[in-house]
């Protein structure tokens, strides 16, 4: 099942979970041009959503049993533009 927010953000068809094992995650994503902020640079908020989504999946592989959790603090420092 694809989470609703990934559909809303246009990620449902472009963000692919390739592999997920204990402590390891591989995802593939082709950026949609609608997520560009300008000059082909991907909007930072979109990148944060993908990073948070990925870390959530990864975190579940470390749990002993299913349980709810939320991101409490999330900080990103971009060192260069992402195209």
Helices and strands as residue ranges (DSSP letters): H 4-8, E 15-21, E 24-29, G 33-35, E 36-38, E 41-42, H 44-60
